[in-house]
Amino acid sequence: MEQIFSIKGMTCNGCRTHVEQKLNKLPEVEQAIVTLEDHSAKITSSRHLTVEQLQATLPEKYTVKDETVMPVIAPIAIMDKETSEWRQLFPLFLIFGYLTTASVLMNINPWSGGDFMLDFMGLFYIVFGFFKLLDLKGFPASFGMYDPIAKRIPIYGWIYPFLETALGVLFLMRWQIPAALIITIVILGITTIGVVKTLLDKKQIQCACLGTALKLPMTKATLIENSVMLVMAMWMLSSL
């Protein structure tokens, strides 16, 4: 069943991520999506949840109120899930389109497939690192929900956006390419393991590939995104 709750007291994406993690840990909860803008939590659970139960799960600074019966919220509860997910993923597809177009234009005359891939990977890291840095406080918590290293070593989540930016510079400037390719294979390979596990467990969480500034669901598109980068990195490394 699906319920809508308002949660007062959230002031940033870090708060939102913390609340979402707490709610998703409840055994009855199948999926909890928390939105900072309207201070709401949409929860799908195996049985009815009470305000008191959620209030006991969260720190005292958060105030929970059941808003399930409010007519203004009702359309959200019946919104088609698949359509909603693809709509949320539109920014990711748009960014990939821009990166691909820019990389093609940079290498079209004369055409160089190798340089195209290096420029694509460089631009990918620069752009994705930028979005993560927009909310450096909230990103590590979201990233730690599925990345195996960030789960065990929280500081890795803080370092990761800077690591991506550095790799982007290396690819674009053609510095230390073999080392950059190896690091890419390692870090994206580990993250991909976490993504696959999340998808197999059917957990509904936010993807942190574009940080927390854009709310992207964890879907197969995330797996495809990582796979494209891994294939390019392995191809380039084998060609050196």
Residue pairs with C-beta under 8 A, 6 or more apart in sequence:
1 44
1 45
1 46
1 47
1 48
2 42
2 43
2 44
2 68
2 77
3 42
3 43
3 45
3 48
3 49
3 66
3 68
4 40
4 41
4 42
4 43
4 66
4 67
4 68
4 70
4 73
4 76
4 77
5 40
5 41
5 43
5 51
5 54
5 64
5 65
5 66
5 67
5 68
6 38
6 39
6 40
6 41
6 64
6 65
6 67
7 19
7 34
7 39
7 40
7 41
7 58
7 62
7 63
7 64
7 65
8 39
8 62
8 63
8 65
9 15
9 61
9 62
9 63
10 16
10 19
10 34
10 36
10 39
10 62
12 36
12 135
12 137
12 138
13 36
13 135
13 137
13 138
13 142
13 212
13 213
14 135
14 137
14 138
14 141
15 36
16 34
16 35
16 36
16 138
16 212
17 34
17 138
17 141
17 142
17 145
17 206
17 212
18 141
19 34
19 41
19 58
19 62
20 32
20 33
20 34
20 41
20 205
20 206
21 141
21 145
22 57
22 58
23 29
23 32
23 34
23 41
23 43
23 54
23 57
23 58
24 31
24 32
24 203
24 205
25 57
26 32
26 45
26 49
26 53
26 54
26 57
28 45
28 46
28 47
28 49
29 43
29 44
29 45
29 49
30 44
30 45
30 46
30 204
31 43
31 44
31 203
31 204
32 41
32 42
32 43
32 44
32 204
33 41
33 42
33 43
33 204
33 206
34 40
34 41
35 41
35 42
35 215
40 67
40 73
41 54
42 76
42 77
43 49
44 204
50 66
51 64
51 65
51 66
54 64
55 62
55 63
55 64
58 64
67 73
68 77
85 217
85 219
88 215
88 216
88 217
89 216
89 217
89 219
89 221
91 210
91 214
91 216
92 209
92 210
92 214
92 216
92 221
92 225
93 221
95 127
95 210
96 225
99 120
99 123
99 124
99 127
100 120
102 119
102 123
103 116
103 117
103 119
103 120
103 123
104 116
106 115
106 116
106 119
107 113
107 115
107 116
107 119
114 236
114 239
117 232
117 235
117 236
118 171
118 172
118 174
118 177
118 236
119 171
119 172
120 232
121 167
121 168
121 171
121 184
121 229
121 232
121 233
122 167
122 168
122 169
122 170
122 171
122 172
123 168
123 172
124 168
124 229
125 164
125 165
125 167
125 168
125 171
126 164
126 165
126 168
126 169
126 172
128 164
128 209
128 210
129 161
129 162
129 164
129 165
129 168
130 165
131 210
131 211
131 213
131 214
132 139
132 160
132 161
132 164
132 208
132 210
132 211
133 161
133 162
133 165
133 211
134 211
134 212
134 213
135 211
135 212
135 213
136 158
136 161
138 211
138 212
139 157
139 160
139 161
139 208
139 211
139 212
140 150
140 154
140 157
140 158
140 160
141 157
142 205
142 206
142 208
142 211
142 212
143 150
143 157
143 160
143 208
144 150
144 151
144 154
144 157
145 151
145 198
145 205
145 206
145 208
146 191
146 194
146 195
146 197
146 198
146 203
146 205
146 208
146 218
147 156
147 157
147 190
147 191
147 194
148 190
148 191
148 193
148 194
149 156
149 190
150 156
150 157
150 160
151 194
160 187
161 211
163 183
163 187
167 180
167 183
167 184
169 175
170 176
170 177
170 179
170 180
171 177
171 180
177 236
177 240
178 237
178 240
181 233
181 234
181 236
181 237
181 240
182 237
184 229
184 230
184 233
185 230
185 233
185 234
185 237
188 226
188 229
188 230
188 233
189 230
191 226
192 223
192 226
192 227
192 230
195 218
195 222
195 223
195 226
196 223
198 205
198 218
199 218
199 219
199 220
199 223
203 218
204 217
204 218
205 217
205 218
206 212
206 215
206 216
206 217
206 218
207 216
207 217
207 218
207 219
207 222
209 216
209 222
209 225
210 216
216 222
